[in-house]
Amino acid sequence: MLVKKVITGNNKMNLQQLDKKLSLKQIVSLLLTSALATACSNSGGGSNGNNNGGNGDVSSLQLVAPKTIYSLPSESGAGYIVINNPTGSAVKNLSYRLNYQTGSGTSAEIDPASAAECAVVAAYSQCNIKVTIPAGTVAGSIGVSADNSGTSLLSKLGRSLKADTVKNVAYSGIEQAAYNSLSGADGVTLSYYHTVINGTPYILVSGLVASANAGSFNNVVLVDSNNNPIPNQQLIAGSGSYTQGKTFSVLLPAPSGNNLSQTIKVQTQQVNNGQTTVVSTATTSSTLTTKENIGIAEMLPSAVYLTSSSPEQTISFVNTGDAMAQLQELTANNPNIEIVFNPTSLASGGITSAVLRLKNPEIAGTSGNISLSYNNGQEQTVTSGIVDQNVNPAPSPSPTPPPTPPTPPPPPPAPRAGLTAAINPDSQFYVTTASPSTTRQLTLTNTGDTDETAIIFTLPANFTISNGADPATACAVTNPTSPATISNTLQPGSSCTVTVTYNNSTATSQGTDNISIAYNYNGATPAPSPTTAAVSYQVTQSTASLSVSPSSHNFGSIVNNNTDASADVEFTITNSGDIATDGTSFTRTITGTNNTMFTLNNTGIAEQDQCSTSLAAGASCKVNVKFGPTATAVANASAVLNANYSYNGQVSTAATSSLSGVSVSASAASINISGPTASGFTGAGTSGNPYVVNTNTAATLTYTFTNSGTQDATDFYVTNSTLTTGYTRSGGTCASSTGTNLPNTGSNTCTVEYTINSGTVGTNNFNQNVMTENWTDQANPSGTSQAVGSNLTYVTVQAPPAPAITITPVANWSTVMGNPYSFTATITGGTSTVTFSGFTSDIFGATLSSSTCNLNSSTNPSCTIIVTPYNTSSGDYSFWDPANIGNSSVGNEITVSSASGIGFTVSADNSATINGNASPQTYSGITGTVTAPYVYLAADVPGDAATAGTGITWGTNGTVATRFTVGSGAEANCITDNLTGLMWAKNANLFGAKRWQDTSANPNTYPAQEAIDAMNTNSGATGYQLCGHSDWRLPTQNELLSLLNYAAASGNQATWLNSQVFSNVEAGGYWSSTPGGNGAWRVNMLAGSSGSTGVTSLNYVWPVRGGQ
C-alpha cells in the first residue's frame, strides 16, 4: 500500500486515497485485521494455545537481568541477560528486543550473535543474551523481552499493536563505572537487587574491578559470611585475567523461603593447573533478602554523575516487588539539582522515569544524593542513590571543571570552597543480626582552591569512622564518633580516606541518611554549606540458608527383584547463612510420588561429616541416597530429598534436590499399547466428540505395540476376535499368527491397522479389547497371552452432506479502469461442477471468462470467474473522453461509468447448495462501477493537429508541468515521476522476460524478484546499484497503473512512454509484486490492461524505488 504523498510545486497527489484520515495505529490495525482474515480463509488452521504452534510457551521463560550494566570510559561495556527455561519443553524461534530505553539506554543494542544462539532454549537449560553499550555512556536504563510469535508481517503488525503491553520484561540500569584505589578484593564492586520476592530463582550479580590495587587474580567467587563459596553459583561472563575496568557477571540462586537472608562478599583467586589460591577476600559485605507481599522501588541506575557536558540525565524507578508501590516524593540534598518527577503508583513490574539536571553546570565538584519516599504496601520507606555534581568517576579523577588558572593582572579570583565525599565500593551498609558490622571507604577530595581544615563529620546513628584502610592515603581520625573529626589539612586537589563503619545487631528496616561534613577554607572561613554523603542501611534478621548439591540426580535403572539397587550417591547439604539451623529442627527426609523407593544412609561417610540435628553457619554435612531395592516396576520413579529447617520459630522450610530413576521388570518383555491414530475421520473419538466418517468411505484406526521391558519379546504376534460389522483388519507391521522378534530397544514397536468402510448410518464404535498379545521371553519360556484392556473409541457413520458453494461477492462492486472484476466460488464438503451463465450487463464490451469450474473441497476448493469490463484488454477506451475532464479532476478518482443492470445465473451439480439455497441461483440488479485510476493526462503537443483535444494540461495558469525528469550525474539512467515521486529505471527492459515463479526448480525460484535482488547486492549483476541506489524492487500493480495514459494515441502505452523519456518500454506484459488469483498481476503496456496470469508465464521486469 502506498500512503506517501508526493508534492511537486503546488500539485499534490496520493497514489492510494483513503476515505477518512486514520492514525498510524488504526492503519496497522486495519492491515492486521485484513491479514488475519486472509490467513484464516487460506489456512484452515487452529490455535495451539500457549504452545504457539509448537514453538513453546514464551511466558514460561525466566528472564534474569542484572541491576547494573557498567559503562566504561574508553571502551564499550556489556551486560548479560540470562534466559532460564525451568520447564520440560523447549521454547523455539525466539527473538529478543529492548523495551523502555530511557536516557543513554537508547544507545544500547542486543548482540545479534548471542540472540541467534538463544533462538532455541532447550528444556531445563539456560542461555545468555549480550547487551552492549558505547564507551562513555551516561545514566540510562533498558528492558529486555523475549517473543516467539513469528517474523512474518502479520506477527510484526500484531507485536506493534501490543508493544505497549509487554509484561515479561527484565530491567537493568546503565551506570558509569566508578573507580577507586581500594586494596585487594575491596577494590571489586558488586551490584545486584538486594531484596527479591520469595520464589525468585536467581539473581544476576554484576561485578567491576574498580581499583588498580585489587591485585593479580584470574577468578572471582561469591562467599558467605564465613568466607565459604556460596553453592551452585555460575560465572556467566568475565573469566580470564582481571585488571582495572574488567566487568563480570555471576548467576546466584536466591534463598528458597520468605524473610531469608544471605550475606555476600567477593573473593579473588588465582587458578593455575587445577590449583586454587585465595588472593583476597573482601572486608566489606552486603546482604540479599527475600520478602513477600511488598512493593520494591529500585532506582536505575543507583549512581548518576551530572557534569557540565552532561548536565541533564534520566533515571528510572522499577517495582521489582509483588505488590503496589506508591511513589510519593523525590528530593535532592544538593540545591543545584533540579528534579522533574511525577508521583505515581507502580504495579508489580511497573516502571517510571525522572529527569535530573544541573541548574548551574559550572559549579565545582560536589557529592550528593537523591531520596525517593514511597509506601511499599506494608510501611513508609525510602530508597536513595548517589547524584554527584561535576565529579569524574573514571580512573585517577581530577576536579571537573579544573581550577581556573590565575589571570593577570591582579586582582586574583575570590577563594573558592569545594569538597567531595565518595563512598566506595558503594554506599549500601546492609548487614545481618549475626554479622552486624560492615565498612566502606570514604574519600575526601579538596576541589576548591585553598587549604581546607577543621573537618567535622556528623554521623547517623550506629556509624563511626576510623583511619582509612591504606596508610598511604588515610586521614588521621582524632574522634571516631559523631561529631567525628580528622586532623588533616587538605590542600587543593589532595585527598584522604576514612573507614566508615556501620555496626548494629538489631533488625532494622531499610533506611537512608546523610553523613554531613563541615569544614573551613581560606583560613578559618566556614564553608558555605557542608558536603554530604548519602548512605543506606539495613539490618536483616539472620537466618540459615541451606542448599543441596547436586540439585538433581538420575539413578538410572534397576530391576524390580527386591535385590537390585543403585550405588550410594553422596549429597552435600550446605548452610551458607549467618546462623545455625534452629535447635533440633534440622532433618533430612525423602518425599514425593515414589519416596519409598529411595532411602537415606551414612555408609562410608566419616562421622564428623555426617548430618546431625543442627547445622552450623558456614558448615556442611553429607548424606547418601540409594535407589532400591524394590518389587515395584515404575517407568519414571521420582522423589525429592529435603533438608528441612526452621529459624526464629518460623514455619519449616526445605532446601531440595530432585531424585529420579527407573525400575523395570526382571527378565521380561513389557508390552504396552497406544493409540489409536485415526486417519480419514473428523472429530476426536470421544463420547462427546466421536470420530465421524461418511458412508462408503474408508477410514483407519492404527494401534501401536511397544516393548518397554528388559528383554526381547520372541515370536510376538497379535490376534483378534470377531470384528464389528464394517471393520476389517487391513494392515500394520505386527504379525497375526506366528510372529517375529519385538526387541526391547531400537525397533521395539509394531502396529495393527483396522479399516471401517460401512454403508450403514449410525454408531459403530471400536473396542481395542478384541486384540490379544502373544509372545515368549525369559520369564515366560512356554509363551504367554495377554488380552488388551478395554478402551472404547467412539465412531459415528453419517450420510455425506451435500456440497455447499459460496459465491462472493453478489453485491455491488467497483473496479479501477484497466482492471477486471472477479467472482469467487468456494466449496465446502464434496465435489461439484459450477457453471456461470446468463451474464447480462449494459457495460459496453464486458466479457466473462472461465464460466465453468470443477470444485473439490480437498484439492481445488475455489475458483475465480473474471469479468472484464469495457473490453480493456484490447485498449478500447473510446467510451471515455478525457478532453472534457477539467484540470481539477486529474488528481482525483473519477467514476467512468456505473451500470445497474448486471446479473448472472449460477448452477451446480451433485445436489450442491449455492449461498445456502438450491441450485440454480440467479443474481440481478447488481451495480458495477468503473473508475479511472490515478493517471496523467498528457497536454496537447503544440503544433500537432493529431493530438489536439486529446489531453489535459497538468499544471496551473496554463503552465505545463514536467511529468518525467531524467536524472543527472550518477542518476542519469533513472527517471523520476514528479506526479507520484517514484523513481524508475530509464531502460524498461534491463533483463528481458522473466517468470514470476519457476515451479520446476526444487526448491522453487523467483526469477523476476531475484533479478532485482541481484541489482541491489551482486556487483556482477545487470543494473548493479543502478543510479547509486540499493533499494530497487518490483513495483506494485497500482504503481505500474500510475504510468498509464489512457489518452495516448491508439491507447498504446509503450509508444507513449517511449515518446516521453523512457527507452525500451515493451508493448507487452510487466510483472507486479502483487499476487492475484492463482498467479500474479501484470500490466500490459500495449493496451493498458491489468490482469492475473500464471506465475510461470514470461513477462518483463521494470525496477522501481521509493513510495510505499
N, C-alpha and C positions, 0 to 999 in steps of 0.2 A: 504494500500500500504506500502511495506517495502522499505525504501530508506537508511536505515542504513547499512554501510559497516563494516563487521567484519574482523579483521586482526588476524591471528594466525601465528606466525613465519614470514616466507617470503611469505605466501599464502594470497591472498585477494579474496573475493567473494561477489557479490551483489545478494540478493535474487530476486530483480527485477531490470533489467538492462534497462537504458534509452538510446535511440539512440543518444541523444545530452545532453550536460550539461545545466541544467536550473537553474536560480536563484530561491530562495525560493518564491519570489512574483510571478514568472512565474508558478511555480508548483501550488501555491494556485489558480492562475487564471485559469489554466487548470482544476483543481479539481472543481472549481466553475462552469466553463462552462459545464463540464460533468454533475454535479449535476443539473444544470438548465435544461439541455436537458432531463434528466431523469424525473425531476419534471414535465416538460411540457408534455412529452409523456404519463405520467401516470395520470395527474390530469384533464386536460381539463379546468382548472380554468382560471379566468381572473383577471385583475388588478382592484383594488378598489381605485386607486389614493391615495390622502393623507389620506383617511380613513384607509389605511393599514389593509385591511381585517377585518374591524370592530373594530380594536384596537384604532382608533382615530389618529389625526394628531399631532405627537410629536412636530412638528415645531411651533405649536400654543402655546406651554407652554412658560412661562416666568421664567427663572432661575435667582434668585436674590441672589447674593453672597456678603459676607462682604469683605471689603478691606483687613481686617487683621484677621487672626486666631492666638490667642496668644499662645506661647509656654511657659509652666510653668517650673520652675527649678527642682521640685521634684515630680511632678505628671503629668499624661498625660493631654494634652489640647484637646479642642473640639471646633469646629465651625459648623455652620449650613448653609445649602443652602435651600432657600425657593423655592418650586416648585409651581408656581401660574398658575392656569388654568382659563383664563378670558373668555372662550367660553362656549356655551351651550351644549357641548358634552364632555362626559368623555373620558379620554385617559387611555388606559389599557395596561397591560403586559409590564410595563416599567422596564427597568434595567438602572443602573447608573454606570459610570466608571470615573476614574481620567485620565485627559489628561495633557500633558505638565508639568510633575512633574520635577521641577528643584531644585537643591540644596537639602535641607532637605525635600522637597516635596516628594521625593521618598519613604520616610518612612510613609507618610500619608495613611490612609485607610478609606474606606467608611464603616460605621457601617451597617452590613448586616440586623439587625432587623429593622432599620429605612428605609432602602432601600425596604425591603419587605412590610412595612406598606405603602410605597408610590408607590407600583406597579400599583395602580389604583388611578388616581387623578380625582375626580368627577367634574362635570360641576360647574363652578363658585366657586371653592374651592382651598385650599392651602394644601401643605404637606411639611414636613421639613426633609431633609436628614442630618444626622450627620456625620461629618468627624473628625476622631481622629488623634492626632499626639503624638509621645512618649515624655516623660519628657526630658528636656534638649535639645530639638531640636533647631538648629540654623537657619539662614536665608534660605528661600526657597519659592517656590510658587507652586500652583496647579491650574488646571482647572477641572471643573465637567461638564459632558454632560449626556444627557438622550437619550435612544433609546428604541424602541419597535418593532424592525423588527424581533424579534424571537430569540429563543435559539437553533434552530436546527444547525447542522453542516453547512448547506447551508448558513444560516444567519450569522454565525460566520465567515465563509470564506469571505462573502460579506463585513462584517464590517472590516475584516483585510485588505482588499484591499483599503477601503476608509478611514482608520483610520487617515491618514494624511490630510484629507479634512474636518474634523468635523468643522462646523461653529458655532452652537449654544452652546458656552462654556462660563461658568461663572468662572472668575478667582479670586483668593484670594492669599494674601501673608502670609507667616508664619514668625512671628516676636517674638523674645524673649521679654517676659513681662518685662517692665522697671518699677521698683518700686521707690517710693519717700516717703517723710514724710509730705506731704501737709495735711492740716486740712480740715475736712468737705467734701462737695461734690467736692472741688477742688482736692481731693485725688482720684477721679474717672476719669480714662482716657477714652475718646471716640475716635473711629477711624471709618471713613467712606469715601466714594468717595465724595469730596466736590463739584465737578462740574459734572453734569449729563446732558444728552441730553434731550431736551424738548420732552415730551411724555413718559419718563421713569416712570413706575407706582409706583415703590417703591425703597427705598434704605434700606440696612441692616446695622444698626449701631452696631459695636462691642464695648463692654464696659469691663473695667478691674478695679477692686478695687485695686489701686496701692499703697495705703498708709494704714498703721495700724492706722492712726489718722483720718480715714474717718468717724468714728462714728458708732453708732449702728442703723441699719435700716434693713428692710426686703422687701423693694420695691424701684424700681427706675422708674422715668418717665423722658421724654424729654420735656422741656418747651421752650417757645419763649422768646423774649427779655423783655416781661412784666411778666415773670415767670408764665404764664398760660400754662397748659399742651397742647401740640400740638395734635389736634383731630385725631382720627382713628388710633393711634399707637397701635402696638401689641407687647407684651413681648413674644418673641419666646422661649428663654431659659434663665435660670439663676434665677428663682424665689426661694424664701426662704431667709435664713439668709445670709447676705453679710459680709464676712471677707476679709482680705488682700489675694489677689490671686484669688478671685472669679471672674468669667467672666460671661457675659450675652450678649444677642442679642435682638435688638428692630427693628421690621419691621415698617418703617415710610413711609407714602405716600409722593411722591415728588410733589412739586408745579406744577399745571397744567398751562403751558404757558411759553413763551420764556422770558429770562432775568428776571426771578423772583428770589427772594431771601428769605431764611428762616433762621433766627437766631436760633441756637440750644444750649441749656445748659442742664446740668444734674441736677436733683433734687432727693434727697434721702428722703424716707418716712418710717414711722412706721405705719403699718396697724394692728389694733387689734380690733376684734369683730365688724368689719364693719366701724370702725372709723379710719380716716386717719389723721396723724400728720406729717407736714413737718419737717424733721430733718435738712436739709441743702440744699441750692441752690447754685450752683457753681457761683463764681465771674468771672470765665473765660467763654468765649463763642466762638463759631465757626459758619461758615455760609455755607449753602447749596445753590447752584446757578444752574439755568437751562440755557442752551445755545443751539444754532443750528449751523449747518454747520461749525463745528470746530473739529480739532483733539485734543485729550486729552491724553497725555502720563503720565501714572501713574506708579510710582516706587513701586514694590512689593518685599519685604516689604519696609516700609518707614524708618526703622531704622535697622542698622547692627552693630554687636559688634564683631570685629575681635580680637582674642586672640592668645596667643602662642599655645594653644591647638586646636584652630580652626582658623588658620591663613588665610585660603582661603575659601571664601563663594561666593555663586551665587545669583544674584538678577535678576529680570525680569522687563521689561517695556511693558505694555499693552496699546493699544489705545482704550479707552472707549468712544471715540467720534464718530461722524458720518461722518468725513472727514479724508483725509490722514494726517498723522503726519510724517514730515521729520526729523528724529533724526540726530543730527549733531555732537555734541561733549560731551563727558562725562569726567569731571575733578574732582580731589580731592584737597582740600586745605591742606592735610597732605602729605608731600613729601615721607613719608614712605609707602604710599599705592600705589600699582601697579594696573592698570586697564587694563583688556582685554575686548575690546568692538569694534564692527564694526558698524559704522553709517549705517542706513538703512531707508527705507520708510516703515511705518506701515499703512496698510489699517485699516479701522474700524474693531475692533475685533482682529487685528493682535498682535503678541507678539514676543519679542526677549529677549535675556539674556546678562548679563555681569558678568565677574568674578572679584572679589576684593581680593587682597592678600597683606599681610604684607611683605615688603622686609626684615625687621629685626624684628622677632616676639618678641624679648626680650626688646624692648624699653618700657619705663614707660608709664602708662596710659595717654592718650591724647584724648580730644574731637575733632571731626572734621565733615566734611560733604563732599558730592559729589553733583555736579550740572550737569544737562542734559540740553543743549540748543537744541531747536527744533523749526521748523516752523509749526504752527498749522493750516495753510491754510488761516489764516487771518493776522497773525503777527508773529514776532520772540518772543519767550518766553522761560522761564527757569523753570524747576522743580528741587527740591533738596530733599535730605534725609540725615539723620544722619548716619555717619560711625565713630564709636568710636574705639579706639585702646587700648586693654588691660583694658577695663572698664567693670566691672561686673554689669549688670542691676538688679541682684537679690536683695532680701531684705538685709538690713544692708551691703552695699557693702564695700569691703576692696580693697585697691590698688592691682592691678594684673599686673605683679608679685609683691609679697610683698617686702618691703625693705630688702636688703641683710644685715644680721646681721654682726657686725664688726668681723673681723677675726684677732686674734692676730697672730703673733706680729705686731706692727706698721710697715709701716705707714698705717693710716686709708684710706678707699676709698675716691676718689675725691668727693666733694659735687655734688649733682645731683638735677637739676630743674625738676619740674613736677607739672602741674596744669590742672585739668579737669573742664569743664563747661557743666553742664547737665541742659537742659530746660525741665520743667515738667508743665502740663501733656504731652505737645507736643510743637513743635516749629512753629506751624502754627498760625499766627496772622491774622485771617480772620474776618473782621468787615463789617458793612454796613454804609452808609452815615448817617443814623438815630441813629445808635448805634456805634459810631466811635472809641470806645476805648475798648481794651481788655488787659488782663495781663497774664503773665506766671511767674513761679518761676524759677530762675536760681541759681543753687547750684555750688559754687566753692569748690573744694577739692584739698588740697595740697598732691600730690602723690610723691613729692620729699623728700629729707632727711635733709633740712634746713628750717629755717623760711623764709616765703615769704611775702614781703611788697611792698609798693608803687604800689598798684594795680590800673591800669587805664583802663577804658572801652572806646573804640572808637565805637560809636553807629551809625547805619544807620539813615537816615532822619526819623523823626516822632517817634523815640524811645527815652525813658528816663528810668532811674532806680530810685528805692526808696528802703527803708529798706524792708527786707523780711517779709512775712505775719506772720510768727511765731516769736515772740520776742525772744524766747529762742535760735533760730538759725540764727537770722537776722544779715546781715552785717550792719555796720554803714556807711551809704552813706553820703559823705561830699559834693559832687557835683552831681546833678541828670542828667545833660545834658552833651553831648559829648564835650570835653573829661571828662567823669564822673569818680569820684574817691570814694574809701572807705578808712576808716582809719584803718581797721583791719590788724593785723599781724597774718597770718595763720601758725600755727605750723605743722610739718609733720603729715599727717593723719587727720588733722582737716578740717572743712568746715564751710561755712556760706552761707546764701541765700539772694539774692536781688530780688525785684519785677521788672520785665521788663514790661513796658507799651508801647503799640503802640496806637497812637491817630492820626487819620486822617479822616476828614469828606469829602474828595474829592474822587470821584470814581477813583480807581486806579487798573490797570490790575495786575494780579498775578506776583509777583517778588520774588527774593531771594537775600539775602545779608548775611554778617557775622558780628557778634559782636566780635571785636578783643580786647583781654585782655592782656596788657603788665604788667610785674611785675619784681621785683628784688628777688634774692635768695642769700644765703651765704653772708649775709650782704647787701652790696649795689651793687652786681653784677647783671646787667640786664640779664634776661633770654635769652637764645639763640634765641628763636622765641616766639611770642605771642601765647596764646591759643585762638582758635576761636570757636564760637558757631553759627551754621547756623540758619538763620530764613527765613521763607517765609511769605509774607504778601499779602493782597488783600483787597480792599475796593469796595464792591458791591453797586450799586445804590439801595437804599432801596425801597421796594415795599410792597403793600398789598398782603397778601396771604390768600385767602378765602377757606373755606371748608364747606360742608353742611352735617349735621348729623340728621337723619340717611342717609346713602349714597344711600339707595333704600327703597321703601316701597310698599307692595302689599295691596290694599284697599279691597280685597275680591270682593264679588258680590253684585250688586244692580239690581233692576227691572226697566226696561225702561218705567216707567209710569209717567215721569215728576214730580214725587213727592219723590220717594225713593232716599236717598243719604247716603253716609257713614258718620261716625262721623268725626269731625275735627281731623287731625293729625298734631302735632306740630313739626316743623323743626327748628333747630338751625343753624344759619349762623355765623361762627367764623372767625375773622381776626387775624391770628397768625403772620402776617407780622410786619414790623417795623414802617410803616406809615399808615395813614388812606387812605381809598379809595379816589380817586381824585375828589374833588369838589362835584358836584351833580350827578356824573355818576353812583352811586350805585343803581341798580334797581333789582327787582325780577320779573321774567317772567316764564311762562309755555309754552313750545314749544313741537313739536312732532306730531305724527300721529293723536292722539285724544286729542289734547291740550284743546279743548273747553269743554271737559267733566270734567276737573279739574279746580277748582277755588281757589284763594287766599283770605284769610280774617284774621282779627286780633281778632276775638271773644274770649274773655276770657283771652287775653294776656295783662298784665299790660302795661300801656303806656310807662314806661321807658324801657320796654323790646322789644317794637315794633321796626321794622326796619324803618329807615328814609332814607334821601338821601345820607347819608355818614355813614361809619362805621370806628370808630377809631381803631388804633393799639391796639391789645390785647383785643378788645371788641367783644361782640357777640350780636345778636338780634334774635328774633323769629318771625315766620310767620306760619299760619295754611294753610293746603291744604285740600280741600274736593273733593270727587269724586261724581259727580252727583249734582242735578237730570238731567235726560236726557230722550229723547224719542227714542234714538238710541240704538239698540241692537248690542253689539260688544263682540265677544268671548274673545278677548285679547286686551283690551284697553291699550295704552301705551303713555307716555308723559315724559317730562324732566323738573324738577324745576331748573331754572338757577339763580344764584346770579351773576349778571353782574357788572363789574367794569373795569376802566382803570387807568393808572398811567403814569405820566410824558408825557401825550399826546399820549400814545401808543394806539393801537387798543384794543377795549374792549375784555376782557377775561371773561370766565364764570366758576364758580365752580358749579357742578351739582349733582342732585340726581335723580335716575330713579324711575318713578311712573308707577304703573300698576294696573289693575282692570278688572272686568268682568261685562258687562251689558247684562242681559238676558230678554227675552220677558216675559211679565206679564202673569202668569197663563196659559201657553200654552205649548204644546209639540212643539218641533222644530226638524223636521226630515231631516237628511242630507244623501245623497247617496255618496258612494265612490267606487272606482274600475273602471273597472273590474279587478279581479285577474284571470289571464289566466293559464290554465293547458293543456298540450298536444300540445302547439304551439311552434314554433320558432318565432323570430322577436320581435318587441316592440309594435305593434298595432298602429303605426303612419302612416301617409300618405307616408312618405319616407321609413319606415321600418315596413310594415304591419305584423300582425300575419300570419304565414304560417302553413297550415295543409295539409296532404296528403289526396287524395280522399279516401272515405270509411273508414276514420279514425276519431274516436271521440275525440273532444277537448271541453273544457268547459270555459265559462266566468261567473264569480261569482261576484255579486254586493252586497254590504253591506249597510244596512239602520241603522242609528244611531239616537236615540232620545237624543238631547243635550239641550232640553228645560227645563222649570221649572216645568213641570207636566207630568205625565204618558200619553202616547197615548193609549186610551182604544179602544179595538176592531180594532186593527191595522192589515191591510192586503194589499197586492199588487196585482193589476190586470194588465193584459197586452192585447194589441190589437193583431191583426193577425200578426204572425211572418213571417219573410222572409223564403222562401223555404230552407230547410236544417237545420233550427233551431227548437229546441223543448225546452219547459221549463221542466227541468229534476230534479229539486230538490231545496234545500235550506230550511231554517227554518222559513221564512216568510209565513204566510197563503196566499192563493189565493182567498179566499172568506171571509165569516165571520171570523174575526181574533181573536187574543189574545192580552193581555196587553203587551205594549212595554214600560218598565219603563224608567224614565229619569236618573236613577242611576243603578249601578250594571249591571245586564244582559240587557243592553239597546241597543243591536244590534240583527238584524236577517239578513238572506241572501236569495237571489234568484239566482238560477243557470240555465244557458242556455247551451245546448249542440248542437254543429254543427257536423253533420255526412253526408257529401254530396258526391255524385258520380260525380258531375259536376265541371270541371276545370274552374276557373275564379275568379273574385272579388265577395265576398259575405260579405259585411260589416254589422255591427250590431249597431243600434242606441238605446241608453237607453231610448229614449222618448216614446218607446212603453209601458212603465210602468206607472202606476198611483198609488199613495199612498192614503190610506183611513184610517181615524181614527176619534175618538171623544175625546174632552178634555174640560176643564172648559170654555175656550174661544169659543169652538165650540160644544155646547151640542147636536146639531142636526147632528153633523158629518160634515166632510169636505173632499174634494178630491183634491189632489194636483198632477198635472201632473209633471213627472220627466223632467227636462230640457234636451234639445238636446245635445248629446255628442257622436260623431261617433267613433266607434272602427273599424279600418281598418283590414279586413281579406281577405286573398287570399287562394283559394283551388288549390293545384297543384298535378299533377301526381307524384307518388313516384319515386324518382331517382333510377336507377339501383345501386345495391350494388357495391362498389369499394373495391377491395382487393389489398393490397400491400405486395409483397414478398421481404423480405430483409434477408441477402444480396444475390445477384445473381452474385456477382463478386468473384474474387479470395479470398481465405481465408487461414488462418493459425491457428493451434492449437497446444498446448503442448501435447506431447505424454502422454496418460493416460486420456486425456480429450476428451469428444465428441465435435462435432461441430453442430451448430443448425441453421435452417432457421426459420424465424418467418412470419406467415401470419396474417395480420391485416385488419379488415373490417371496412368501414365507410358506414352507411346507409343500413338498411335492414338486411337480413339473407342470408346465403349461405353455402353449404357443399363444402369444399375444399379437393381435392384429389391430393396427390403427387404420381407420378408413373414413370415408365421407368428410375429408378435411375441407372446410369451407372458410373462405376469407375474402374480404374486399381489399386486402393489401395486394397491390399490383405485383405480379410475378412471384408470389410466395410459392415455395416448393416444400414438400415433405419427403424426408429420406429415411431409410431403414424402417419401413412401415410394419415389418413383421420381425419378431424375435422369439427365440426359444429360451424359456427361463427354467432354471433348475436351482432349487433352494440350496443345494450343496455345492454345485460347481459354477453356476452362472446365475446369481440371484437377481441381477438387474440389467437393464439395457436402456439406451437413450435414443429417443426419436427427435431428430433435429429439424426445426422449421427455419428455412432460410427466407426471410422477407425481402422483397424488392429485387430478387434475383441479383443480389450484390456480388455473387461470385463472378459474374461477368462484367462487373463495373458499371452496371446500368443505374445511374443516378439522375436520369432525366426528370424524375419527379421533383427534384429539389432545385430551386432557382436561388442560388446564393446571392445573385446580384440584387435581390430585393430584401436582403437582410441587412439591417443597419449595423454601423460600427459597434454600437453598444452591446450587440449580441455575440460579438466574437469571443469574448471571454466567458460566456455563459452557456449552459446546456440548453439546447433548442429542441423542442418537440417537432419532429419532421412530419409525423403522421400518426394518427390514432384511429384504429379500426375496432368497432364494437361487435361486428358480426362474425366472429371466429368460432368455429365449432368443429368437433370431430367425434367419431364413434370408436369405442374400444371393445373388442370381443376377445374371449379367452376360452380355450377348450379344457377338458378334464375337470369339468364342474367347478372351475375356479371362480371365486367371487372377485368383484372389482370395486375397490373402495368400500367394501362391506356389503355390496349388492350383487345380485345375479347378473351374469353376462347375457347380452351386451349392455354397455352403458354409453349414453350419448351426452356430451357436454356441449353447451351452446351459450351464446351471449357473452363470450369472453372478449374482453377489450385488450388489444395489443397496441403498445406504444413504441414507436421507433424514435429515438432521439439522436441528434447529431453529436458526435464525440467532440472533445476539445481539439479543434483543428485550426490551422492557419489558412486564411483565405488570401491568396496572393493578389496583389494590386494589379490593375491593368498595366500592360507593358506599353510605355509611351510610344506612339507612332505605329503600333502594331494593331491594325484593324481586327485581326483574327481574335485578339484577346479582349477586345472592347466589351465591357459589361460583364465579364466573366469573373471578376474578383472584387474584393473589398480592400480598401487601403487600411493597413494596420498602422495606426499612429493617431496623431491629433493635429487639427488645424491644417489638414491637407498634406502634412509631412509623412512620408512613408518611412516607417521604422524598419531597420535592418533585422531580418528574421535570423539568418545564419551568419556567424562570424568565424572566419578561418583564423586559427591561432597563429602566433608569430614565434620566432625563435625555436625553442625546444618543442613548442606545441604546434608547429607548422602543419603537422599531419593530423590534426584534430580540429573538430568544428564544434562550436558552442551554439546551441539553440537558445536564442535570447528570450524566446517565449516560455520555455519550460526550465531553463537553467541546466539542462542535461548536456554533457559533452560526449560526442560520437566520434568514432574513428572516421576519418575522411574517406578512406578506402572501405567501401561497404562489403567487400568480398576479399578479406585477408586470407581466408582458409579454404575457400571452396565449399561445396556442400558437405554437410556432416549429419550423422544420425544423432538424435537426442539421446537414445539409449541403444547399446548394442547387446541384445539379449542372447546372441550366440556365444559371447565370451563368458567364461566361468572363473571368477565371478563377473557379473555384468559390468560393462564400462559405459561411460557417458561422454562420447567423443566431443560433442558441442561444448559442454561445460569444461572438459579437460583442455581444450584448445585455449580457452580464455584463462583458465588457471595457469597454464604454461606461460601465457603473456606476462603474468604477474610475478612468476617465481623462477622460470627457466631461462637463463641467459642465452641459450641457443635456440629458443623458440621464435616463431614468426611473431612480429609485433612486440617483442620483449620490452616491457615497461614503456609502452608507447607514450610519447609526449612527456616522459618523465614520471609517469604515474603507475602505481602497482595495485590499484583497486578497481580494475576493469571487471565487468560482469555481464551475464546475459540480461537483456532488457526484459521487462515485464510486457504483457500483452498491451496494457494501456500506454506504455512508453513507446512501443512501435506504432500504435494507432495515432499518437500525437504528431507523428511526422506526416500523416496523410493530408492531402489537399484535394477535396472532392470537387473542386472547381478546375482541376488540372485538365488540360486538353485530352479528350477521349478517355478521361479517367485513368490515364497511365501514370501511376505514381513514380515508377522508376525513372521515366523520361523527365518528369518534373523535378525530382530530387537531383538528378544529374545536371539539370539546367541551372540549379541553384549554385552549390559549391561542392557537392559531393562527387565522388567518382566510383565507377563500377557498381552502382546500385543495380541489382539484377531484377528483371521482370519475373520474379518467382517468389516462392515462399521463404520467409525468415523465421527462425525459431525464437520463441519467447521462453522465459523461465517458468511460465505459468502452466502447471499440469491441468488437464481437462479431459473429461470423459475417460476413455481407455487409452489416451495418449497425452499430447501436449498441444498448446495453442500456437498457431503460426499466423503470420500476417502476410498476405500476398501483395507484393509491391507492383503487380500489374493492375489488378482490379481494385486493390484496396480492401479486399475482403479478409475476414478473420474466421478461423475455424479450428476445430480439434482434429488432429491427424495422428496416425500411428507413430510411435516413438522410433521405429526402425526406418522410417522414410527419410529421404535426403532433403535437407533444406539449408539455406545459407545462414551464416552466423555473423551478427553485427555487434561488436562490443560497444558498451556504453558505461559511463560512470557518473556519479553524482546522484541527486534526487533521493528518493526513498526517505 
